[in-house]
């Protein structure tokens, strides 16, 4: 059970600490007093989402703590152990700190935890039904979930969900492989030609860039080599060297005709000899320069042939030259898929078929269990309708099963059907039930499910909306009986419901010139008479209202004598 609730700087509450008792607790007060704030605070402690506006104006942070004493066999203990949270004797303490800056921290038994874990643990302990939760009962998806909860089919449903995911993932993989295979079959000849051609070419990463750079370097070197060759040719025997040698030969022969000393041609011959020697040295230097350039005409030719071949293949296949290796790999992979993937494709087909069979096997088994439990649920709800003054109403769970409905939740469409008057045709709950009837149907459902759930505390926010008089009294009586199996908190405007509680809180709003606060008072016997009388008569409490309040309070406050059995 929920044993204590502490709230600090949350919305209109500055500081509040409340002990909680067993059985049914009623929260009453004027509209706008802040009754729902208590439930919002409790939801915050249990991991619900909130914003900066939840923090009291002027405060840096808000704090909500809730202490629980679950039974020894409650599933919360296993969940705490699984998540590495130390147990604190027989108590579970949930605490949430919400900063005005929007940052939030969560604790379980004073151990820091994630908000998601706080929420998961909170859902095991608390079940909150807000003012508008009846609307969710109009959704067929909710009906299927409620049926599964009633039948204890959550694990079966989770297994079907996993089987659906496995089947869809396998089927998607098969469809993709089939698409690739069909495309490969259409392009088989082309792929073989591409792979053969590019296998011979064997393009390498960045090869075109490297070849283009090297070709430019060699072409520049070629120009230098041509200039050096021309210079060497000009200095060769057929050029300047030959002419100088011939000149020396003729001058030497001519000098023989001079018999005086010095010979007038000796200086000319010496000068030409020296020039010829310098010329030979120059030609040798040019030859050395050509050798140092190291240009091999065959290398330039080979580089050009390779570069032109790569560029031709690039144009032919419509890809950039540097993408040829990747294109070759893809073509090879596609061809390998075609030539070697037949066995893998067949295995994947079998895997997808097996996943489909497993899904439908589980879905059909779940469908059978749903149908069996639907009858039990119908009977359980039917037993609840008479006490809630819906004795003439008929409730039935409609299940439509079709493989076309296959999805993560199975192959069933589930919808609650009702007939509120004798002889009237059955129709969907969302179209047949009025507001007051819907509230009672929701309560009947929750009462039927109570024995199937493990919640420590169940909270109802104005479940009696839209009803009054004897119907409201019936709702209060059922809530009180529900409190035999679980601690129940109810926010109510109905005096008949409040009178059935074993503990009564009044929520009040106090205003000053500078501040507004919400306070909670635990009422004693006389204070309860006054509060219920106020609920009966309004602003002016009459003696007649007080008498009526005492008569209402004469009804037994159920939910107390057996409550200890929960511990």
RAHUJO-V485842 format. One record per helix or strand of 2 or more residues. SS is the DSSP state (h for helix, s for strand). FROM is the first residue (numbers start at 0). LEN is the number of residues. If there is no record, write none. Layout:
ss=<SS	SS>
from=<FROM	FROM>
len=<LEN	LEN>
This chain:
ss=<s	s	s	h	h	s	h	s	s	s	h	s	h	h	h	h	h	h	h	h	h	h	s	h	s	s	h	h	s	h	s	h	s	s	h	h	h>
from=<1	12	23	34	51	60	75	90	103	110	114	125	132	139	153	187	206	239	265	296	320	341	393	402	411	426	428	434	456	468	486	494	502	515	524	542	562>
len=<9	7	5	11	3	8	7	9	5	3	11	4	4	11	33	14	28	16	28	21	20	46	8	3	8	2	4	16	5	14	5	5	9	7	13	11	4>
